[in-house]
Amino acid sequence: QVTLVESGGGLVQAGGNLRLACKSSGNIFSAYAVAWFRESPGKGREFVASINKSGGITRYDDSVKGRFTISRDNAANSAYLQMNKLEPQDTALYYCAVDIDPILVRTKPERWGQGTLVTVSS
């Protein structure tokens, strides 16, 4: 069983940076692909970025490409989302999620964390 806990959210001014972390319990984290999603009022939950189990393949939504970077450290059972040049429209509750399948992780992952709130002020 995998339990995910996100951290690193907070309030930041537009143009600033934040780094989110997703810590997994257990010792099978390296078997899972990881994705970050975000949810804001009126927009629903949307895919942000994903990384395969080895870390060699990443995917990004066009809205964050060039500003956000997903990474992982399997030895630490953790994944990260470095968010640079934040914009007010990035304000959302950010979730990490995992799935054995690197394609399904982008659409219907099997496990979710509880989320961490990111607020970007203008």
Jmol script that loads the backbone (N, CA, C; Angstrom):
load data "model"
ATOM      1  N   GLN A   1       0.852  -1.188   0.000  1.00  0.00           N
ATOM      2  CA  GLN A   1       0.000   0.000   0.000  1.00  0.00           C
ATOM      3  C   GLN A   1       0.895   1.248   0.000  1.00  0.00           C
ATOM      4  N   VAL A   2       0.559   2.190  -0.865  1.00  0.00           N
ATOM      5  CA  VAL A   2       1.318   3.429  -0.986  1.00  0.00           C
ATOM      6  C   VAL A   2       0.490   4.575  -0.440  1.00  0.00           C
ATOM      7  N   THR A   3       1.067   5.326   0.465  1.00  0.00           N
ATOM      8  CA  THR A   3       0.444   6.550   0.964  1.00  0.00           C
ATOM      9  C   THR A   3       1.301   7.730   0.533  1.00  0.00           C
ATOM     10  N   LEU A   4       0.659   8.768   0.012  1.00  0.00           N
ATOM     11  CA  LEU A   4       1.370   9.933  -0.516  1.00  0.00           C
ATOM     12  C   LEU A   4       1.064  11.161   0.325  1.00  0.00           C
ATOM     13  N   VAL A   5       2.094  11.925   0.643  1.00  0.00           N
ATOM     14  CA  VAL A   5       1.927  13.157   1.400  1.00  0.00           C
ATOM     15  C   VAL A   5       2.661  14.279   0.676  1.00  0.00           C
ATOM     16  N   GLU A   6       1.914  15.309   0.282  1.00  0.00           N
ATOM     17  CA  GLU A   6       2.498  16.468  -0.379  1.00  0.00           C
ATOM     18  C   GLU A   6       2.883  17.529   0.639  1.00  0.00           C
ATOM     19  N   SER A   7       3.865  18.331   0.270  1.00  0.00           N
ATOM     20  CA  SER A   7       4.271  19.469   1.094  1.00  0.00           C
ATOM     21  C   SER A   7       4.900  20.517   0.197  1.00  0.00           C
ATOM     22  N   GLY A   8       5.110  21.700   0.760  1.00  0.00           N
ATOM     23  CA  GLY A   8       5.806  22.754   0.031  1.00  0.00           C
ATOM     24  C   GLY A   8       4.928  23.855  -0.519  1.00  0.00           C
ATOM     25  N   GLY A   9       3.618  23.713  -0.389  1.00  0.00           N
ATOM     26  CA  GLY A   9       2.743  24.764  -0.865  1.00  0.00           C
ATOM     27  C   GLY A   9       2.835  25.999   0.001  1.00  0.00           C
ATOM     28  N   GLY A  10       2.254  27.089  -0.485  1.00  0.00           N
ATOM     29  CA  GLY A  10       2.264  28.325   0.284  1.00  0.00           C
ATOM     30  C   GLY A  10       1.845  29.500  -0.564  1.00  0.00           C
ATOM     31  N   LEU A  11       2.073  30.686  -0.025  1.00  0.00           N
ATOM     32  CA  LEU A  11       1.739  31.935  -0.700  1.00  0.00           C
ATOM     33  C   LEU A  11       3.008  32.536  -1.285  1.00  0.00           C
ATOM     34  N   VAL A  12       2.947  32.888  -2.561  1.00  0.00           N
ATOM     35  CA  VAL A  12       4.102  33.462  -3.230  1.00  0.00           C
ATOM     36  C   VAL A  12       3.632  34.537  -4.184  1.00  0.00           C
ATOM     37  N   GLN A  13       4.470  35.526  -4.413  1.00  0.00           N
ATOM     38  CA  GLN A  13       4.129  36.577  -5.368  1.00  0.00           C
ATOM     39  C   GLN A  13       4.347  36.090  -6.794  1.00  0.00           C
ATOM     40  N   ALA A  14       3.629  36.675  -7.714  1.00  0.00           N
ATOM     41  CA  ALA A  14       3.806  36.352  -9.131  1.00  0.00           C
ATOM     42  C   ALA A  14       5.284  36.544  -9.506  1.00  0.00           C
ATOM     43  N   GLY A  15       5.794  35.591 -10.282  1.00  0.00           N
ATOM     44  CA  GLY A  15       7.204  35.603 -10.648  1.00  0.00           C
ATOM     45  C   GLY A  15       8.089  34.808  -9.719  1.00  0.00           C
ATOM     46  N   GLY A  16       7.551  34.406  -8.580  1.00  0.00           N
ATOM     47  CA  GLY A  16       8.321  33.660  -7.599  1.00  0.00           C
ATOM     48  C   GLY A  16       8.360  32.172  -7.897  1.00  0.00           C
ATOM     49  N   ASN A  17       9.033  31.453  -7.006  1.00  0.00           N
ATOM     50  CA  ASN A  17       9.247  30.019  -7.178  1.00  0.00           C
ATOM     51  C   ASN A  17       8.788  29.260  -5.944  1.00  0.00           C
ATOM     52  N   LEU A  18       8.375  28.008  -6.161  1.00  0.00           N
ATOM     53  CA  LEU A  18       8.077  27.084  -5.082  1.00  0.00           C
ATOM     54  C   LEU A  18       8.515  25.695  -5.514  1.00  0.00           C
ATOM     55  N   ARG A  19       8.834  24.871  -4.529  1.00  0.00           N
ATOM     56  CA  ARG A  19       9.156  23.477  -4.814  1.00  0.00           C
ATOM     57  C   ARG A  19       8.245  22.587  -3.983  1.00  0.00           C
ATOM     58  N   LEU A  20       7.420  21.826  -4.661  1.00  0.00           N
ATOM     59  CA  LEU A  20       6.544  20.889  -3.986  1.00  0.00           C
ATOM     60  C   LEU A  20       7.238  19.535  -3.856  1.00  0.00           C
ATOM     61  N   ALA A  21       6.933  18.842  -2.781  1.00  0.00           N
ATOM     62  CA  ALA A  21       7.475  17.502  -2.567  1.00  0.00           C
ATOM     63  C   ALA A  21       6.334  16.522  -2.340  1.00  0.00           C
ATOM     64  N   CYS A  22       6.537  15.304  -2.765  1.00  0.00           N
ATOM     65  CA  CYS A  22       5.572  14.222  -2.584  1.00  0.00           C
ATOM     66  C   CYS A  22       6.327  13.041  -1.993  1.00  0.00           C
ATOM     67  N   LYS A  23       6.027  12.753  -0.739  1.00  0.00           N
ATOM     68  CA  LYS A  23       6.726  11.680  -0.032  1.00  0.00           C
ATOM     69  C   LYS A  23       5.826  10.456   0.022  1.00  0.00           C
ATOM     70  N   SER A  24       6.397   9.320  -0.338  1.00  0.00           N
ATOM     71  CA  SER A  24       5.635   8.074  -0.340  1.00  0.00           C
ATOM     72  C   SER A  24       6.056   7.177   0.812  1.00  0.00           C
ATOM     73  N   SER A  25       5.081   6.525   1.395  1.00  0.00           N
ATOM     74  CA  SER A  25       5.395   5.511   2.403  1.00  0.00           C
ATOM     75  C   SER A  25       5.749   4.205   1.706  1.00  0.00           C
ATOM     76  N   GLY A  26       6.306   3.277   2.437  1.00  0.00           N
ATOM     77  CA  GLY A  26       6.622   1.983   1.849  1.00  0.00           C
ATOM     78  C   GLY A  26       7.898   2.032   1.031  1.00  0.00           C
ATOM     79  N   ASN A  27       8.252   0.892   0.453  1.00  0.00           N
ATOM     80  CA  ASN A  27       9.519   0.813  -0.284  1.00  0.00           C
ATOM     81  C   ASN A  27       9.332   0.337  -1.723  1.00  0.00           C
ATOM     82  N   ILE A  28       8.148   0.602  -2.289  1.00  0.00           N
ATOM     83  CA  ILE A  28       7.904   0.203  -3.676  1.00  0.00           C
ATOM     84  C   ILE A  28       7.648   1.412  -4.565  1.00  0.00           C
ATOM     85  N   PHE A  29       8.025   2.591  -4.075  1.00  0.00           N
ATOM     86  CA  PHE A  29       7.793   3.831  -4.821  1.00  0.00           C
ATOM     87  C   PHE A  29       8.421   3.765  -6.197  1.00  0.00           C
ATOM     88  N   SER A  30       9.572   3.138  -6.302  1.00  0.00           N
ATOM     89  CA  SER A  30      10.291   3.095  -7.575  1.00  0.00           C
ATOM     90  C   SER A  30       9.561   2.303  -8.652  1.00  0.00           C
ATOM     91  N   ALA A  31       8.539   1.565  -8.273  1.00  0.00           N
ATOM     92  CA  ALA A  31       7.758   0.793  -9.253  1.00  0.00           C
ATOM     93  C   ALA A  31       6.663   1.623  -9.904  1.00  0.00           C
ATOM     94  N   TYR A  32       6.446   2.819  -9.408  1.00  0.00           N
ATOM     95  CA  TYR A  32       5.331   3.649  -9.858  1.00  0.00           C
ATOM     96  C   TYR A  32       5.770   4.849 -10.681  1.00  0.00           C
ATOM     97  N   ALA A  33       4.957   5.170 -11.687  1.00  0.00           N
ATOM     98  CA  ALA A  33       5.051   6.475 -12.325  1.00  0.00           C
ATOM     99  C   ALA A  33       4.337   7.485 -11.422  1.00  0.00           C
ATOM    100  N   VAL A  34       4.764   8.723 -11.501  1.00  0.00           N
ATOM    101  CA  VAL A  34       4.223   9.784 -10.636  1.00  0.00           C
ATOM    102  C   VAL A  34       3.699  10.928 -11.496  1.00  0.00           C
ATOM    103  N   ALA A  35       2.613  11.502 -11.058  1.00  0.00           N
ATOM    104  CA  ALA A  35       2.076  12.683 -11.745  1.00  0.00           C
ATOM    105  C   ALA A  35       1.686  13.736 -10.716  1.00  0.00           C
ATOM    106  N   TRP A  36       1.709  14.970 -11.159  1.00  0.00           N
ATOM    107  CA  TRP A  36       1.155  16.090 -10.400  1.00  0.00           C
ATOM    108  C   TRP A  36      -0.080  16.595 -11.137  1.00  0.00           C
ATOM    109  N   PHE A  37      -1.107  16.878 -10.348  1.00  0.00           N
ATOM    110  CA  PHE A  37      -2.338  17.473 -10.844  1.00  0.00           C
ATOM    111  C   PHE A  37      -2.630  18.717 -10.021  1.00  0.00           C
ATOM    112  N   ARG A  38      -3.517  19.545 -10.519  1.00  0.00           N
ATOM    113  CA  ARG A  38      -3.961  20.696  -9.731  1.00  0.00           C
ATOM    114  C   ARG A  38      -5.448  20.906  -9.952  1.00  0.00           C
ATOM    115  N   GLU A  39      -6.046  21.510  -8.934  1.00  0.00           N
ATOM    116  CA  GLU A  39      -7.485  21.737  -8.974  1.00  0.00           C
ATOM    117  C   GLU A  39      -7.773  23.127  -8.448  1.00  0.00           C
ATOM    118  N   SER A  40      -8.526  23.882  -9.214  1.00  0.00           N
ATOM    119  CA  SER A  40      -8.916  25.220  -8.789  1.00  0.00           C
ATOM    120  C   SER A  40     -10.395  25.407  -9.080  1.00  0.00           C
ATOM    121  N   PRO A  41     -11.047  26.324  -8.371  1.00  0.00           N
ATOM    122  CA  PRO A  41     -12.480  26.533  -8.574  1.00  0.00           C
ATOM    123  C   PRO A  41     -12.785  26.890 -10.026  1.00  0.00           C
ATOM    124  N   GLY A  42     -13.750  26.228 -10.584  1.00  0.00           N
ATOM    125  CA  GLY A  42     -14.182  26.536 -11.936  1.00  0.00           C
ATOM    126  C   GLY A  42     -13.394  25.829 -13.027  1.00  0.00           C
ATOM    127  N   LYS A  43     -12.259  25.205 -12.664  1.00  0.00           N
ATOM    128  CA  LYS A  43     -11.436  24.549 -13.694  1.00  0.00           C
ATOM    129  C   LYS A  43     -11.344  23.049 -13.505  1.00  0.00           C
ATOM    130  N   GLY A  44     -11.780  22.560 -12.352  1.00  0.00           N
ATOM    131  CA  GLY A  44     -11.686  21.121 -12.129  1.00  0.00           C
ATOM    132  C   GLY A  44     -10.252  20.682 -11.949  1.00  0.00           C
ATOM    133  N   ARG A  45     -10.055  19.380 -11.898  1.00  0.00           N
ATOM    134  CA  ARG A  45      -8.719  18.835 -11.700  1.00  0.00           C
ATOM    135  C   ARG A  45      -8.049  18.656 -13.055  1.00  0.00           C
ATOM    136  N   GLU A  46      -6.827  19.146 -13.189  1.00  0.00           N
ATOM    137  CA  GLU A  46      -6.120  19.054 -14.454  1.00  0.00           C
ATOM    138  C   GLU A  46      -4.709  18.517 -14.281  1.00  0.00           C
ATOM    139  N   PHE A  47      -4.253  17.819 -15.286  1.00  0.00           N
ATOM    140  CA  PHE A  47      -2.916  17.248 -15.301  1.00  0.00           C
ATOM    141  C   PHE A  47      -1.878  18.362 -15.423  1.00  0.00           C
ATOM    142  N   VAL A  48      -0.782  18.230 -14.673  1.00  0.00           N
ATOM    143  CA  VAL A  48       0.299  19.209 -14.722  1.00  0.00           C
ATOM    144  C   VAL A  48       1.565  18.588 -15.320  1.00  0.00           C
ATOM    145  N   ALA A  49       2.023  17.481 -14.732  1.00  0.00           N
ATOM    146  CA  ALA A  49       3.281  16.869 -15.172  1.00  0.00           C
ATOM    147  C   ALA A  49       3.327  15.425 -14.705  1.00  0.00           C
ATOM    148  N   SER A  50       4.152  14.618 -15.405  1.00  0.00           N
ATOM    149  CA  SER A  50       4.343  13.234 -14.984  1.00  0.00           C
ATOM    150  C   SER A  50       5.777  12.808 -15.247  1.00  0.00           C
ATOM    151  N   ILE A  51       6.172  11.739 -14.564  1.00  0.00           N
ATOM    152  CA  ILE A  51       7.506  11.192 -14.715  1.00  0.00           C
ATOM    153  C   ILE A  51       7.402   9.674 -14.595  1.00  0.00           C
ATOM    154  N   ASN A  52       8.148   8.969 -15.420  1.00  0.00           N
ATOM    155  CA  ASN A  52       8.064   7.516 -15.357  1.00  0.00           C
ATOM    156  C   ASN A  52       8.882   6.990 -14.176  1.00  0.00           C
ATOM    157  N   LYS A  53       8.852   5.688 -13.968  1.00  0.00           N
ATOM    158  CA  LYS A  53       9.421   5.138 -12.734  1.00  0.00           C
ATOM    159  C   LYS A  53      10.927   5.319 -12.633  1.00  0.00           C
ATOM    160  N   SER A  54      11.611   5.364 -13.755  1.00  0.00           N
ATOM    161  CA  SER A  54      13.067   5.554 -13.708  1.00  0.00           C
ATOM    162  C   SER A  54      13.461   7.014 -13.702  1.00  0.00           C
ATOM    163  N   GLY A  55      12.533   7.888 -14.059  1.00  0.00           N
ATOM    164  CA  GLY A  55      12.825   9.314 -14.127  1.00  0.00           C
ATOM    165  C   GLY A  55      13.316   9.779 -15.479  1.00  0.00           C
ATOM    166  N   GLY A  56      13.364   8.869 -16.443  1.00  0.00           N
ATOM    167  CA  GLY A  56      13.922   9.233 -17.734  1.00  0.00           C
ATOM    168  C   GLY A  56      12.955   9.881 -18.702  1.00  0.00           C
ATOM    169  N   ILE A  57      11.667   9.772 -18.422  1.00  0.00           N
ATOM    170  CA  ILE A  57      10.655  10.330 -19.331  1.00  0.00           C
ATOM    171  C   ILE A  57       9.716  11.227 -18.532  1.00  0.00           C
ATOM    172  N   THR A  58       9.576  12.451 -18.996  1.00  0.00           N
ATOM    173  CA  THR A  58       8.671  13.407 -18.352  1.00  0.00           C
ATOM    174  C   THR A  58       7.682  13.951 -19.374  1.00  0.00           C
ATOM    175  N   ARG A  59       6.548  14.372 -18.875  1.00  0.00           N
ATOM    176  CA  ARG A  59       5.501  14.983 -19.699  1.00  0.00           C
ATOM    177  C   ARG A  59       4.971  16.197 -18.960  1.00  0.00           C
ATOM    178  N   TYR A  60       4.577  17.224 -19.714  1.00  0.00           N
ATOM    179  CA  TYR A  60       4.061  18.445 -19.108  1.00  0.00           C
ATOM    180  C   TYR A  60       2.839  18.939 -19.867  1.00  0.00           C
ATOM    181  N   ASP A  61       1.944  19.549 -19.133  1.00  0.00           N
ATOM    182  CA  ASP A  61       0.878  20.293 -19.783  1.00  0.00           C
ATOM    183  C   ASP A  61       1.500  21.536 -20.419  1.00  0.00           C
ATOM    184  N   ASP A  62       0.932  21.970 -21.527  1.00  0.00           N
ATOM    185  CA  ASP A  62       1.485  23.128 -22.229  1.00  0.00           C
ATOM    186  C   ASP A  62       1.520  24.375 -21.353  1.00  0.00           C
ATOM    187  N   SER A  63       0.593  24.478 -20.417  1.00  0.00           N
ATOM    188  CA  SER A  63       0.506  25.683 -19.594  1.00  0.00           C
ATOM    189  C   SER A  63       1.688  25.856 -18.637  1.00  0.00           C
ATOM    190  N   VAL A  64       2.424  24.773 -18.386  1.00  0.00           N
ATOM    191  CA  VAL A  64       3.537  24.853 -17.438  1.00  0.00           C
ATOM    192  C   VAL A  64       4.876  24.536 -18.087  1.00  0.00           C
ATOM    193  N   LYS A  65       4.857  24.160 -19.345  1.00  0.00           N
ATOM    194  CA  LYS A  65       6.087  23.774 -20.025  1.00  0.00           C
ATOM    195  C   LYS A  65       7.082  24.930 -20.012  1.00  0.00           C
ATOM    196  N   GLY A  66       8.321  24.631 -19.632  1.00  0.00           N
ATOM    197  CA  GLY A  66       9.342  25.665 -19.567  1.00  0.00           C
ATOM    198  C   GLY A  66       9.407  26.386 -18.232  1.00  0.00           C
ATOM    199  N   ARG A  67       8.388  26.221 -17.391  1.00  0.00           N
ATOM    200  CA  ARG A  67       8.384  26.863 -16.070  1.00  0.00           C
ATOM    201  C   ARG A  67       8.464  25.839 -14.934  1.00  0.00           C
ATOM    202  N   PHE A  68       7.840  24.689 -15.121  1.00  0.00           N
ATOM    203  CA  PHE A  68       7.799  23.658 -14.075  1.00  0.00           C
ATOM    204  C   PHE A  68       8.711  22.494 -14.478  1.00  0.00           C
ATOM    205  N   THR A  69       9.304  21.853 -13.468  1.00  0.00           N
ATOM    206  CA  THR A  69      10.132  20.681 -13.691  1.00  0.00           C
ATOM    207  C   THR A  69       9.767  19.601 -12.681  1.00  0.00           C
ATOM    208  N   ILE A  70       9.438  18.424 -13.186  1.00  0.00           N
ATOM    209  CA  ILE A  70       9.146  17.288 -12.317  1.00  0.00           C
ATOM    210  C   ILE A  70      10.404  16.431 -12.199  1.00  0.00           C
ATOM    211  N   SER A  71      10.636  15.911 -11.016  1.00  0.00           N
ATOM    212  CA  SER A  71      11.785  15.038 -10.798  1.00  0.00           C
ATOM    213  C   SER A  71      11.430  14.045  -9.701  1.00  0.00           C
ATOM    214  N   ARG A  72      12.319  13.090  -9.487  1.00  0.00           N
ATOM    215  CA  ARG A  72      12.078  12.113  -8.432  1.00  0.00           C
ATOM    216  C   ARG A  72      13.409  11.610  -7.885  1.00  0.00           C
ATOM    217  N   ASP A  73      13.346  11.126  -6.659  1.00  0.00           N
ATOM    218  CA  ASP A  73      14.479  10.510  -6.001  1.00  0.00           C
ATOM    219  C   ASP A  73      13.978   9.206  -5.402  1.00  0.00           C
ATOM    220  N   ASN A  74      14.180   8.117  -6.115  1.00  0.00           N
ATOM    221  CA  ASN A  74      13.618   6.840  -5.660  1.00  0.00           C
ATOM    222  C   ASN A  74      14.239   6.375  -4.341  1.00  0.00           C
ATOM    223  N   ALA A  75      15.468   6.733  -4.101  1.00  0.00           N
ATOM    224  CA  ALA A  75      16.102   6.351  -2.828  1.00  0.00           C
ATOM    225  C   ALA A  75      15.416   7.034  -1.653  1.00  0.00           C
ATOM    226  N   ALA A  76      14.841   8.183  -1.895  1.00  0.00           N
ATOM    227  CA  ALA A  76      14.142   8.936  -0.851  1.00  0.00           C
ATOM    228  C   ALA A  76      12.634   8.736  -0.904  1.00  0.00           C
ATOM    229  N   ASN A  77      12.183   7.867  -1.821  1.00  0.00           N
ATOM    230  CA  ASN A  77      10.733   7.643  -1.984  1.00  0.00           C
ATOM    231  C   ASN A  77       9.981   8.950  -2.188  1.00  0.00           C
ATOM    232  N   SER A  78      10.546   9.817  -2.993  1.00  0.00           N
ATOM    233  CA  SER A  78       9.965  11.155  -3.150  1.00  0.00           C
ATOM    234  C   SER A  78       9.972  11.620  -4.595  1.00  0.00           C
ATOM    235  N   ALA A  79       9.025  12.478  -4.885  1.00  0.00           N
ATOM    236  CA  ALA A  79       8.980  13.175  -6.159  1.00  0.00           C
ATOM    237  C   ALA A  79       8.827  14.666  -5.873  1.00  0.00           C
ATOM    238  N   TYR A  80       9.164  15.477  -6.864  1.00  0.00           N
ATOM    239  CA  TYR A  80       9.188  16.920  -6.655  1.00  0.00           C
ATOM    240  C   TYR A  80       8.590  17.635  -7.863  1.00  0.00           C
ATOM    241  N   LEU A  81       8.111  18.837  -7.610  1.00  0.00           N
ATOM    242  CA  LEU A  81       7.670  19.710  -8.684  1.00  0.00           C
ATOM    243  C   LEU A  81       8.263  21.085  -8.419  1.00  0.00           C
ATOM    244  N   GLN A  82       9.281  21.429  -9.194  1.00  0.00           N
ATOM    245  CA  GLN A  82       9.883  22.766  -9.102  1.00  0.00           C
ATOM    246  C   GLN A  82       9.069  23.701  -9.978  1.00  0.00           C
ATOM    247  N   MET A  83       8.524  24.728  -9.366  1.00  0.00           N
ATOM    248  CA  MET A  83       7.661  25.661 -10.081  1.00  0.00           C
ATOM    249  C   MET A  83       8.316  27.031 -10.082  1.00  0.00           C
ATOM    250  N   ASN A  84       8.683  27.497 -11.266  1.00  0.00           N
ATOM    251  CA  ASN A  84       9.326  28.798 -11.416  1.00  0.00           C
ATOM    252  C   ASN A  84       8.417  29.745 -12.172  1.00  0.00           C
ATOM    253  N   LYS A  85       8.694  31.018 -12.026  1.00  0.00           N
ATOM    254  CA  LYS A  85       7.927  32.057 -12.733  1.00  0.00           C
ATOM    255  C   LYS A  85       6.427  31.847 -12.534  1.00  0.00           C
ATOM    256  N   LEU A  86       6.030  31.691 -11.303  1.00  0.00           N
ATOM    257  CA  LEU A  86       4.628  31.409 -11.008  1.00  0.00           C
ATOM    258  C   LEU A  86       3.737  32.575 -11.396  1.00  0.00           C
ATOM    259  N   GLU A  87       2.533  32.219 -11.827  1.00  0.00           N
ATOM    260  CA  GLU A  87       1.537  33.196 -12.278  1.00  0.00           C
ATOM    261  C   GLU A  87       0.278  33.025 -11.428  1.00  0.00           C
ATOM    262  N   PRO A  88      -0.519  34.071 -11.307  1.00  0.00           N
ATOM    263  CA  PRO A  88      -1.748  33.946 -10.512  1.00  0.00           C
ATOM    264  C   PRO A  88      -2.631  32.780 -10.956  1.00  0.00           C
ATOM    265  N   GLN A  89      -2.641  32.463 -12.233  1.00  0.00           N
ATOM    266  CA  GLN A  89      -3.472  31.356 -12.725  1.00  0.00           C
ATOM    267  C   GLN A  89      -2.918  29.982 -12.326  1.00  0.00           C
ATOM    268  N   ASP A  90      -1.739  29.943 -11.709  1.00  0.00           N
ATOM    269  CA  ASP A  90      -1.216  28.694 -11.165  1.00  0.00           C
ATOM    270  C   ASP A  90      -1.801  28.399  -9.782  1.00  0.00           C
ATOM    271  N   THR A  91      -2.531  29.335  -9.220  1.00  0.00           N
ATOM    272  CA  THR A  91      -3.140  29.129  -7.914  1.00  0.00           C
ATOM    273  C   THR A  91      -4.077  27.931  -7.954  1.00  0.00           C
ATOM    274  N   ALA A  92      -3.845  26.977  -7.066  1.00  0.00           N
ATOM    275  CA  ALA A  92      -4.635  25.740  -7.065  1.00  0.00           C
ATOM    276  C   ALA A  92      -4.202  24.866  -5.903  1.00  0.00           C
ATOM    277  N   LEU A  93      -4.986  23.831  -5.679  1.00  0.00           N
ATOM    278  CA  LEU A  93      -4.593  22.746  -4.779  1.00  0.00           C
ATOM    279  C   LEU A  93      -3.847  21.719  -5.643  1.00  0.00           C
ATOM    280  N   TYR A  94      -2.611  21.434  -5.282  1.00  0.00           N
ATOM    281  CA  TYR A  94      -1.765  20.547  -6.071  1.00  0.00           C
ATOM    282  C   TYR A  94      -1.706  19.168  -5.417  1.00  0.00           C
ATOM    283  N   TYR A  95      -1.929  18.155  -6.239  1.00  0.00           N
ATOM    284  CA  TYR A  95      -1.923  16.767  -5.781  1.00  0.00           C
ATOM    285  C   TYR A  95      -0.834  15.982  -6.496  1.00  0.00           C
ATOM    286  N   CYS A  96      -0.210  15.073  -5.789  1.00  0.00           N
ATOM    287  CA  CYS A  96       0.583  14.073  -6.484  1.00  0.00           C
ATOM    288  C   CYS A  96      -0.202  12.768  -6.517  1.00  0.00           C
ATOM    289  N   ALA A  97       0.113  11.953  -7.500  1.00  0.00           N
ATOM    290  CA  ALA A  97      -0.590  10.699  -7.701  1.00  0.00           C
ATOM    291  C   ALA A  97       0.361   9.687  -8.322  1.00  0.00           C
ATOM    292  N   VAL A  98       0.063   8.409  -8.138  1.00  0.00           N
ATOM    293  CA  VAL A  98       0.916   7.364  -8.693  1.00  0.00           C
ATOM    294  C   VAL A  98       0.077   6.292  -9.370  1.00  0.00           C
ATOM    295  N   ASP A  99       0.708   5.625 -10.312  1.00  0.00           N
ATOM    296  CA  ASP A  99       0.121   4.460 -10.965  1.00  0.00           C
ATOM    297  C   ASP A  99       1.263   3.623 -11.533  1.00  0.00           C
ATOM    298  N   ILE A 100       1.033   2.334 -11.591  1.00  0.00           N
ATOM    299  CA  ILE A 100       2.027   1.448 -12.196  1.00  0.00           C
ATOM    300  C   ILE A 100       2.193   1.779 -13.682  1.00  0.00           C
ATOM    301  N   ASP A 101       1.111   2.186 -14.328  1.00  0.00           N
ATOM    302  CA  ASP A 101       1.114   2.472 -15.762  1.00  0.00           C
ATOM    303  C   ASP A 101       1.489   3.941 -16.009  1.00  0.00           C
ATOM    304  N   PRO A 102       2.533   4.215 -16.790  1.00  0.00           N
ATOM    305  CA  PRO A 102       2.975   5.602 -17.018  1.00  0.00           C
ATOM    306  C   PRO A 102       2.022   6.416 -17.900  1.00  0.00           C
ATOM    307  N   ILE A 103       1.091   5.735 -18.564  1.00  0.00           N
ATOM    308  CA  ILE A 103       0.091   6.469 -19.338  1.00  0.00           C
ATOM    309  C   ILE A 103      -1.137   6.740 -18.473  1.00  0.00           C
ATOM    310  N   LEU A 104      -1.589   5.707 -17.760  1.00  0.00           N
ATOM    311  CA  LEU A 104      -2.741   5.889 -16.885  1.00  0.00           C
ATOM    312  C   LEU A 104      -2.465   6.911 -15.790  1.00  0.00           C
ATOM    313  N   VAL A 105      -1.205   7.069 -15.387  1.00  0.00           N
ATOM    314  CA  VAL A 105      -0.905   8.023 -14.315  1.00  0.00           C
ATOM    315  C   VAL A 105      -1.307   9.434 -14.730  1.00  0.00           C
ATOM    316  N   ARG A 106      -1.386   9.704 -16.011  1.00  0.00           N
ATOM    317  CA  ARG A 106      -1.748  11.038 -16.489  1.00  0.00           C
ATOM    318  C   ARG A 106      -3.259  11.233 -16.579  1.00  0.00           C
ATOM    319  N   THR A 107      -4.020  10.164 -16.497  1.00  0.00           N
ATOM    320  CA  THR A 107      -5.468  10.287 -16.677  1.00  0.00           C
ATOM    321  C   THR A 107      -6.285   9.722 -15.512  1.00  0.00           C
ATOM    322  N   LYS A 108      -5.880   8.564 -15.000  1.00  0.00           N
ATOM    323  CA  LYS A 108      -6.656   7.929 -13.945  1.00  0.00           C
ATOM    324  C   LYS A 108      -5.728   7.182 -12.996  1.00  0.00           C
ATOM    325  N   PRO A 109      -4.908   7.906 -12.256  1.00  0.00           N
ATOM    326  CA  PRO A 109      -3.960   7.235 -11.350  1.00  0.00           C
ATOM    327  C   PRO A 109      -4.691   6.508 -10.231  1.00  0.00           C
ATOM    328  N   GLU A 110      -4.021   5.486  -9.707  1.00  0.00           N
ATOM    329  CA  GLU A 110      -4.700   4.642  -8.727  1.00  0.00           C
ATOM    330  C   GLU A 110      -4.648   5.206  -7.319  1.00  0.00           C
ATOM    331  N   ARG A 111      -3.663   6.046  -7.004  1.00  0.00           N
ATOM    332  CA  ARG A 111      -3.565   6.588  -5.645  1.00  0.00           C
ATOM    333  C   ARG A 111      -3.229   8.071  -5.702  1.00  0.00           C
ATOM    334  N   TRP A 112      -3.819   8.776  -4.734  1.00  0.00           N
ATOM    335  CA  TRP A 112      -3.672  10.223  -4.656  1.00  0.00           C
ATOM    336  C   TRP A 112      -3.215  10.638  -3.267  1.00  0.00           C
ATOM    337  N   GLY A 113      -2.494  11.759  -3.243  1.00  0.00           N
ATOM    338  CA  GLY A 113      -2.227  12.397  -1.964  1.00  0.00           C
ATOM    339  C   GLY A 113      -3.375  13.308  -1.581  1.00  0.00           C
ATOM    340  N   GLN A 114      -3.203  14.028  -0.478  1.00  0.00           N
ATOM    341  CA  GLN A 114      -4.292  14.873   0.020  1.00  0.00           C
ATOM    342  C   GLN A 114      -4.219  16.306  -0.508  1.00  0.00           C
ATOM    343  N   GLY A 115      -3.109  16.664  -1.125  1.00  0.00           N
ATOM    344  CA  GLY A 115      -2.989  17.974  -1.748  1.00  0.00           C
ATOM    345  C   GLY A 115      -2.259  18.990  -0.898  1.00  0.00           C
ATOM    346  N   THR A 116      -1.659  19.965  -1.572  1.00  0.00           N
ATOM    347  CA  THR A 116      -1.018  21.098  -0.905  1.00  0.00           C
ATOM    348  C   THR A 116      -1.402  22.350  -1.687  1.00  0.00           C
ATOM    349  N   LEU A 117      -1.748  23.423  -0.956  1.00  0.00           N
ATOM    350  CA  LEU A 117      -2.299  24.617  -1.582  1.00  0.00           C
ATOM    351  C   LEU A 117      -1.196  25.579  -2.002  1.00  0.00           C
ATOM    352  N   VAL A 118      -1.290  26.010  -3.248  1.00  0.00           N
ATOM    353  CA  VAL A 118      -0.387  27.024  -3.791  1.00  0.00           C
ATOM    354  C   VAL A 118      -1.217  28.248  -4.150  1.00  0.00           C
ATOM    355  N   THR A 119      -0.823  29.393  -3.606  1.00  0.00           N
ATOM    356  CA  THR A 119      -1.511  30.639  -3.897  1.00  0.00           C
ATOM    357  C   THR A 119      -0.497  31.635  -4.435  1.00  0.00           C
ATOM    358  N   VAL A 120      -0.791  32.157  -5.623  1.00  0.00           N
ATOM    359  CA  VAL A 120       0.106  33.114  -6.257  1.00  0.00           C
ATOM    360  C   VAL A 120      -0.598  34.457  -6.327  1.00  0.00           C
ATOM    361  N   SER A 121      -0.029  35.439  -5.673  1.00  0.00           N
ATOM    362  CA  SER A 121      -0.639  36.769  -5.647  1.00  0.00           C
ATOM    363  C   SER A 121      -0.065  37.628  -6.769  1.00  0.00           C
ATOM    364  N   SER A 122      -0.919  38.519  -7.261  1.00  0.00           N
ATOM    365  CA  SER A 122      -0.486  39.392  -8.372  1.00  0.00           C
ATOM    366  C   SER A 122       0.116  40.686  -7.863  1.00  0.00           C
TER     367      SER A 122
END
end "model"
wireframe off; spacefill off
backbone 0.3
color backbone group
